[in-house]
Amino acid sequence: MKVRFTPSGREQFLQVIGYILQDNRAAGSAFRRRAERVLRRLGKFPESGRLVPEFPELPFREVIVSPYRFFYRVKGRTVWVVAVWHSAQLAGEPGESNDL
């Protein structure tokens, strides 16, 4: 399976990396490597993420790359990362944007 970002999911991921890099370049690089490793695993095991606890009835799953939550949905042969949130953010429904 391929792992892809929706435009808004990619923008959020890049903002997170940029934010961490501003404060600590080594930490930003390490976070990016951890995130890429977790996302590659999703390509092999797309159901390995958990259902979003706040919204178990929705078709989204999540994986944690502490302290961030990566929300995704499997459509066909593609894992679409739709959002990246800091775990301290208040939960709002991860919507299917027009990106997908």
N, C-alpha and C positions, 0 to 999 in steps of 0.2 A: 504494500500500500504506500501511497505517497502521503506525505505530511505537508500541508500548505497552510498559509495564513490568509485570512480574509484581509482586505486592505486595512480595516480598522484594527484587527488583531495584530497585524504587522506593525502598525503605527504605535500601538500600545507597547509592544515588545521592544521596539527601538527606543521609545521614550524611557522605559525602565532601564535599559542598558546605558543610555546616555546619562541618566540620573546617577546611577551607581558609579559610572566612570568619572564623573565630575568630582565625586568625593574620594574615590579610591580606585585607581586604574587597575590594580591587581585584582581587587574584589569584583570589578565589573567584568574583567576577562574571565575570571573563575565562574561567575554566575552564568555568563553566556555559554561556556563549555558545559556546565551542568545542565542548563536548559536544553541545549542541542542534544545531549546524550539522552535525556528523558524523552524528547520529541522523537528521536530516532527509534527508541523502544516502542513508541506508539505506532510507528509504521509496521512493526512486527506483531505487536499485541494491542490492537486498537481498543479492546474492551478492558484493558488493564487499569484504566482510570476509574475512579468511583463516580457514581451518580452524584449530582450536585445536591448536598444535603438539604439546602433551603428549597430546592425545586425538583424533587425526585420524579415528578410526573413529566418533566420536560425531557427532550431527547439529547440533552447535553451531559457530558461527563467532564471530570476535571482531574488534573494531575497537579501536584504541588512541587514547586521548586522554591523552597523556603527563601523568603517569606511571600512568594507570589503564587497565585492560583492561575493555571492555564485552563481555560474552558474550551472544549472542543466538541465537535459533532462528526460522526462518520456518515458520509454520503457516498454510496457506491464504493469505489476503490480509493477514496481519498479521506484522510483525516483533516478536517478544517479547524484550525485554531481560530476561534471567533473573538476571544477576549483574554486579556491578561490583567489581573487585578492584584493589588497588594492585599494580603490577608486581613489587614485592619480595615479595609474599605467596607462600608455597609453593603450588604448584599442587595442587589437589584437583579431583576430577572435578566439573564444573559439572552438578549433577543437575537433573532435571526435578522441581521441587518440586510439591506439590499445588496450587500457584498456577496451573498451566497446564492 
